[in-house]
Amino acid sequence: GERYVPPPRKLNAGGSFGAEHFAETSYYFEGGLRKVRPYYFDFRTYCKGRWVGRSLLHVFGTEFRAQPLAYYRAAARAGRLRLNEEPVRDLDIVLKNNDFLRNTVHRHEPPVTAQPIRILAEDEEVVVVDKPSSLPVHPCGRFRHNTVIFILGKEHGLRELHTLHRLDRMTSGVLMFAKTTAVSKRIDEQVRQRQLEKEYVCRVVGEFPEHEVVCEEPILVVSYKVGVCRVDPKGKPCQTLFQRLSYNGSTSVVRCLPRTGRTHQIRVHLQFLGHPIVNDPIYNMEAWGPDRGKGGKIGKTDEELLKALVEEHRSKQSLEVLGIGEEDLNSSGESKDCGNSADCTKSAEADPINGSSCPAEDKKDPETVVKDSERNDVAACPLNADINLEMLDKDKELSLCGNQDGQTGEKGWEEKDPLCVECRTSRQDPSPKELVMFLHALRYKGADFEYCSSMPEWAMEDWEE
């Protein structure tokens, strides 16, 4: 009479994607933006140890609070919740070790800039691109197809790429990928040995000093979910060299040479020095106080700071700039899977499609993205509480537009999904200008290579706001 649980399948620990993943949906361009047509997608996870012996309803009610329990009941009636590939009929079912859970959701991705990804160099070993601002490097949070990895695979036929370093979503510039594991290991060793030279350029507030400035303030992560750091004695040691290139009377162009690779290192150090990046959507906000965090003076607890940042963006209807939505703020707490960042998991519970191994701390770029609400989250579809889910009809309204078998796909993207709040939410698109931050990776140099991009327009000496 015991419920049978199949043995676990071996999960893909890499970050490769195939034709079936690229075929999930398609792009279209509008108003200077690259957009993704809404599509159905399966979030998958194995039962976590702490879930064993608890009912599915209890897990949803305590760990995935972005939606009320009515959503999960309606999703179960629609056949969107599956346990070990069988439709969930009873949410009171008690979870066991190795249970495999699948949740099919209607997915909407935020728009990114329509600016194309320019390939700077390509040979049998590496691909080097000039990444536009606003594009994440790899699938994370609400982004999947609007990422560098997917665009290179879908539009340039470049697949099976190995990430050598990562840039923050809002940072543009030189981004390198290895084509083979051997090349990846060779360059990764250079990174570990601190043999990789990185040069950035940015435009900051005010008149930056003419002499070289070295900042060695330790940096502490305040929140992985929101992606916020600050200078703190308990943080990790780091060093950044700064050199002013020009000053136009109100803002300065600064060359940045990070000697370490901490999260948001350049941005945090510039804020500490009193010269935050002009349009930095995190470190140049009023939430940091009248001095915008200069000298590490904030006058708030971490919780108060995060709340103030979120409220400031919410008032401006710009939560998307932080890479989060209202549903992320209501979901369970910070990821503790990895001591390095929340966008990677070391455990075998990693998403079998999106899972990736955790890079070493020093391998990460100083502007590395640290948010990923997608990983191991089977409850990522937001819900409009005004919908009476208990009254929705299974057969007429909760179909997956031809995808009842749980497969992902683009079918029915023009139709409204009754369980998806995004289908009923009218959002104002950001302007292309809002998707640019004045921080650019200009040059990466290793023992046997050097790749450079051109200076961005906003970094020219005669540029005017």
C-alpha positions in Angstrom: 0.0 0.0 0.0 3.0 2.3 0.1 3.2 5.0 -2.7 5.9 4.1 -5.2 8.5 6.7 -5.9 10.7 6.2 -9.0 14.5 6.4 -8.6 15.9 9.9 -9.3 17.1 10.6 -12.8 20.6 12.0 -13.3 20.3 15.8 -13.7 22.2 17.8 -16.2 24.8 19.7 -14.3 25.8 21.8 -17.3 24.3 24.9 -18.8 23.7 23.6 -22.4 20.4 24.1 -24.2 19.1 22.3 -27.3 16.7 22.9 -30.1 13.7 22.0 -28.0 14.5 24.8 -25.5 15.0 27.4 -28.2 11.7 26.4 -29.8 9.7 27.2 -26.7 8.7 30.7 -28.0 9.9 33.4 -30.4 11.0 37.1 -30.3 9.4 40.2 -31.7 10.7 43.8 -31.7 8.7 46.9 -30.7 9.6 50.4 -29.6 13.4 49.7 -29.5 12.8 46.6 -27.3 13.3 42.9 -27.8 10.2 41.0 -26.5 9.4 37.4 -25.9 6.0 36.0 -26.8 4.4 34.5 -23.6 4.7 30.7 -23.4 4.1 27.7 -21.2 7.0 26.4 -19.2 7.7 23.6 -16.7 9.4 24.4 -13.4 10.8 21.2 -12.1 12.4 20.1 -8.8 13.1 17.1 -6.7 11.7 17.0 -3.1 13.9 18.9 -0.8 14.9 17.2 2.4 12.9 19.5 4.6 9.8 18.7 2.6 9.8 15.0 3.3 6.9 14.0 5.5 5.0 17.2 4.8 1.9 17.5 2.6 2.2 19.2 -0.8 -0.4 21.7 0.4 1.7 22.6 3.5 4.8 23.1 1.4 3.0 25.4 -1.0 1.5 27.3 1.9 4.7 27.8 3.9 7.5 28.0 1.2 5.8 29.4 -1.9 3.6 32.2 -0.6 3.5 34.3 -3.7 0.1 32.8 -4.5 -2.8 31.8 -2.3 -3.6 28.1 -1.9 -6.5 28.6 -4.2 -4.0 28.9 -7.1 -2.5 25.5 -6.4 -5.9 23.9 -6.1 -6.9 25.4 -9.5 -3.6 24.4 -11.0 -4.1 20.9 -9.8 -7.6 20.7 -11.3 -6.1 22.0 -14.6 -3.5 19.2 -14.6 -0.6 21.7 -14.3 0.8 20.1 -11.1 2.5 16.7 -11.6 4.2 14.4 -9.0 6.4 11.8 -10.6 4.9 12.7 -13.9 1.4 11.8 -12.6 -1.3 14.6 -12.3 -1.7 15.7 -8.7 -5.3 15.0 -7.6 -4.9 15.6 -3.9 -2.8 18.4 -2.4 -2.8 16.6 0.9 -0.5 13.9 -0.5 2.6 13.5 1.8 5.9 14.0 0.0 8.6 11.4 0.1 12.3 11.4 -0.7 13.1 11.6 -4.5 9.6 12.8 -5.3 9.8 14.8 -8.6 7.5 17.8 -8.9 6.6 19.7 -12.0 4.6 22.9 -12.3 3.5 24.2 -15.7 3.1 28.0 -15.7 2.3 30.7 -18.2 5.5 32.7 -18.5 6.0 36.4 -19.5 9.5 37.7 -19.7 10.5 41.4 -19.3 11.6 43.2 -22.4 15.3 44.0 -23.0 17.0 46.4 -25.4 16.7 45.6 -29.1 20.3 46.4 -29.6 22.0 43.4 -31.2 24.7 41.3 -29.6 27.9 42.1 -31.6 30.4 39.3 -32.0 33.9 40.7 -31.4 35.9 37.5 -32.0 35.3 33.9 -32.7 37.6 30.9 -33.3 37.7 27.2 -32.5 38.2 28.0 -28.8 36.2 31.0 -27.8 33.4 33.4 -28.7 33.7 37.0 -27.5 30.7 39.3 -27.7 29.9 42.9 -26.9 26.9 42.5 -24.5 24.3 45.2 -24.6 23.0 46.6 -21.3 19.8 45.0 -19.8 20.5 41.5 -21.0 21.3 38.8 -18.4 24.1 36.4 -19.4 22.2 33.2 -18.7 18.6 32.2 -17.6 17.8 33.7 -14.2 14.8 35.1 -12.4 12.1 35.9 -15.0 14.6 35.8 -17.9 15.2 32.8 -20.1 14.9 33.6 -23.8 15.9 37.3 -23.3 19.4 36.2 -22.3 22.8 36.2 -24.1 23.0 32.4 -24.0 19.6 32.0 -25.7 20.0 34.8 -28.2 23.4 33.4 -29.3 21.9 29.9 -29.6 18.8 30.9 -31.4 20.1 33.7 -33.7 23.8 32.8 -34.2 23.7 29.0 -33.9 26.3 29.2 -31.1 25.5 26.4 -28.6 27.2 24.4 -25.9 29.0 27.5 -24.7 30.8 27.6 -21.4 30.5 30.8 -19.4 34.0 32.1 -18.4 32.8 35.2 -16.5 29.6 37.0 -16.0 28.4 40.6 -16.3 25.6 42.2 -14.4 22.4 42.5 -16.4 22.7 46.3 -16.7 26.4 46.2 -17.5 27.5 46.2 -21.1 30.8 45.2 -22.8 33.2 42.3 -23.4 31.8 38.9 -22.5 33.8 35.7 -23.2 32.6 32.1 -23.7 34.6 29.0 -24.2 33.6 26.4 -26.8 35.1 23.4 -25.0 35.6 22.2 -21.5 39.4 22.2 -21.9 39.5 25.9 -22.9 37.1 26.7 -20.1 39.4 25.0 -17.5 42.5 26.7 -18.9 41.1 30.2 -18.7 39.4 29.5 -15.4 42.9 28.7 -14.0 44.1 32.1 -15.1 41.2 33.6 -13.3 42.0 31.7 -10.1 45.6 32.8 -10.4 44.6 36.4 -10.8 46.2 36.5 -14.2 43.1 38.0 -15.9 43.2 41.8 -16.3 39.9 43.5 -16.5 39.2 47.1 -17.5 35.9 48.9 -17.2 34.8 52.5 -18.0 31.9 54.3 -16.4 30.3 57.8 -16.0 29.9 58.9 -12.4 28.3 61.8 -10.5 30.5 64.9 -9.9 34.2 65.7 -10.4 36.2 62.6 -9.7 39.8 63.3 -8.4 42.4 63.7 -11.1 44.9 61.4 -9.2 44.6 57.6 -9.1 42.3 56.4 -6.4 42.6 53.0 -4.8 39.6 51.6 -2.8 40.1 48.6 -0.6 36.9 48.6 1.4 35.5 45.1 2.1 32.1 44.3 0.6 29.2 42.4 2.2 26.1 41.1 0.4 23.0 42.5 1.9 20.4 40.6 -0.2 20.9 38.0 -2.8 17.3 38.2 -3.9 17.3 41.9 -4.6 21.0 42.0 -5.4 22.3 44.6 -3.0 25.7 44.9 -1.4 27.4 47.5 0.8 30.8 48.3 2.4 31.1 46.5 5.7 34.1 45.5 7.9 32.6 41.9 7.9 32.6 41.8 4.1 35.1 40.1 1.8 38.4 41.9 1.0 38.7 43.5 -2.4 40.5 46.2 -4.3 39.7 48.6 -7.2 41.9 51.2 -8.9 40.2 54.2 -10.5 41.6 56.8 -12.9 39.7 59.8 -14.2 39.6 60.1 -18.0 37.5 63.2 -18.5 35.1 65.7 -16.7 32.4 67.7 -18.5 31.4 70.0 -15.6 28.9 67.8 -14.0 29.9 64.1 -14.5 33.2 62.3 -14.9 34.3 59.3 -17.1 36.4 56.9 -15.0 38.5 53.9 -15.9 38.1 51.1 -13.4 40.6 48.3 -12.8 39.2 45.7 -10.4 41.9 43.5 -8.8 39.3 41.2 -7.3 35.9 40.0 -8.4 33.4 40.7 -5.7 29.7 41.2 -6.4 29.0 44.8 -7.6 32.5 45.7 -6.6 32.9 48.7 -8.9 29.5 50.1 -8.2 29.8 49.8 -4.4 33.3 51.3 -4.3 32.2 54.2 -6.4 29.2 54.8 -4.1 31.5 54.7 -1.1 33.8 57.3 -2.7 30.8 59.6 -3.2 30.8 59.2 -7.0 28.1 56.7 -7.8 27.4 55.8 -11.4 25.1 58.4 -12.9 22.1 56.1 -13.6 22.8 53.2 -11.3 19.3 51.9 -10.3 20.6 50.6 -7.0 23.5 52.5 -5.7 22.5 56.0 -6.7 19.0 56.0 -5.1 17.5 58.3 -2.4 17.0 55.1 -0.2 20.7 55.3 0.8 20.2 58.7 2.5 21.0 62.3 1.6 24.7 61.4 0.9 23.7 58.3 -1.2 25.9 56.0 0.9 29.1 58.1 0.7 31.6 56.9 3.2 29.4 53.9 4.1 27.0 56.2 6.0 23.5 54.9 5.4 21.7 55.4 8.7 19.5 52.4 8.2 19.5 48.7 9.0 19.8 46.3 6.2 16.1 45.5 6.4 15.2 49.2 6.4 17.5 49.8 3.4 16.0 47.0 1.3 12.5 48.2 2.1 13.3 51.7 1.1 14.9 50.6 -2.1 11.9 48.5 -3.1 9.5 51.2 -2.2 11.4 53.8 -4.2 11.3 51.6 -7.3 7.7 50.6 -6.6 6.7 54.2 -6.5 8.4 54.7 -9.9 6.9 51.5 -11.2 10.4 50.3 -12.0 10.7 47.1 -10.0 11.7 45.4 -13.2 14.9 47.3 -13.1 15.8 45.3 -10.0 15.0 42.1 -11.9 12.2 41.3 -9.4 8.4 41.5 -9.4 5.8 41.8 -6.7 5.6 37.9 -6.6 9.3 37.7 -5.7 8.8 40.0 -2.7 6.1 37.7 -1.4 7.9 34.4 -1.9 10.1 32.5 0.5 13.3 34.0 1.9 16.8 34.3 0.6 18.5 31.3 -1.1 21.0 29.5 1.1 22.1 26.9 -1.4 25.5 28.5 -2.0 27.8 30.7 0.0 28.9 32.5 -3.2 25.7 33.7 -4.8 22.1 32.9 -5.2 22.3 32.3 -9.0 24.0 29.0 -8.6 23.4 25.7 -6.7 25.9 23.1 -5.7 23.2 20.5 -4.7 21.8 17.8 -6.9 18.5 19.6 -6.7 19.5 22.0 -9.4 17.0 22.6 -12.2 17.6 19.8 -14.8 17.3 22.4 -17.6 18.8 25.5 -16.1 21.0 24.1 -13.4 24.7 25.1 -13.4 27.6 24.3 -11.2 28.7 27.0 -8.8 31.7 29.0 -10.0 34.5 29.9 -7.6 34.0 33.3 -5.9 37.0 34.8 -7.7 35.8 33.5 -11.1 32.8 35.8 -10.9 33.0 39.2 -12.5 32.7 42.2 -10.1 29.3 43.0 -11.7 28.0 39.5 -11.4 24.2 39.0 -11.2 23.3 37.4 -7.9 19.5 37.0 -8.2 17.7 33.9 -9.5 14.2 33.2 -8.2 13.8 30.6 -10.9 16.1 27.9 -9.6 14.2 25.1 -7.8 11.1 27.2 -7.7 8.0 25.3 -8.8 5.6 28.2 -7.9 6.9 31.0 -10.1 3.6 32.1 -11.7 2.1 35.1 -10.0 -1.6 35.3 -9.2 -4.2 38.0 -9.2 -6.0 37.6 -5.9 -9.2 39.1 -7.4 -9.7 36.0 -9.6 -12.1 33.5 -8.1 -10.0 30.5 -8.8 -12.4 28.1 -7.0 -15.0 28.8 -9.6 -12.9 28.4 -12.7 -14.0 25.6 -14.9 -11.3 23.0 -15.6 -12.4 22.0 -19.1 -13.3 25.3 -20.5 -10.9 27.8 -19.0 -7.9 26.0 -17.6 -6.6 24.3 -20.7 -3.0 24.7 -21.7 -3.9 25.7 -25.3 -3.0 22.3 -26.6 -0.3 21.6 -24.1 -2.1 19.4 -21.6 0.7 16.8 -21.8 2.9 19.2 -19.8 5.2 20.0 -22.7 6.4 23.6 -23.0 5.6 25.6 -26.1 4.5 28.8 -27.8 0.9 27.6 -28.7 -1.8 30.0 -27.7 0.5 32.9 -26.7 -2.2 35.3 -27.9 -4.8 33.9 -25.6 -5.3 35.0 -22.0 -4.4 32.4 -19.4 -6.9 32.4 -16.5 -4.3 31.6 -13.9 -1.7 34.2 -15.0 -1.8 37.6 -13.5 0.5 38.9 -16.2 -2.2 38.3 -18.8 -4.4 40.7 -16.9 -1.8 43.3 -16.0 -1.1 46.3 -18.1 2.5 47.3 -17.8 4.2 50.3 -19.3 7.2 49.3 -21.3 10.5 50.8 -20.2 12.2 53.2 -22.7 15.4 52.0 -24.3 17.2 54.7 -22.4 16.0 53.3 -19.0 17.7 50.0 -19.9 21.2 51.5 -20.1 23.5 51.9 -17.1 26.8 53.8 -17.7 29.1 50.9 -16.8 31.0 49.0 -19.6 33.5 46.2 -19.7 36.1 47.6 -22.0 38.9 45.1 -22.1 39.7 41.6 -20.9 43.3 40.4 -21.1 44.8 37.0 -20.2 48.1 35.2 -20.6 47.6 34.6 -24.3 44.6 36.7 -25.3 43.3 40.3 -25.2 39.8 41.4 -26.3 38.5 45.0 -26.4 35.3 46.7 -27.4 34.8 50.2 -28.6 34.2 53.0 -26.1 30.5 53.5 -25.6 28.9 56.8 -26.8 28.2 58.0 -23.2 31.9 57.7 -22.4 33.1 60.2 -25.0 34.7 63.3 -23.7 32.3 65.6 -25.6 29.2 63.7 -24.6 26.4 65.7 -23.1 23.4 64.6 -21.0 
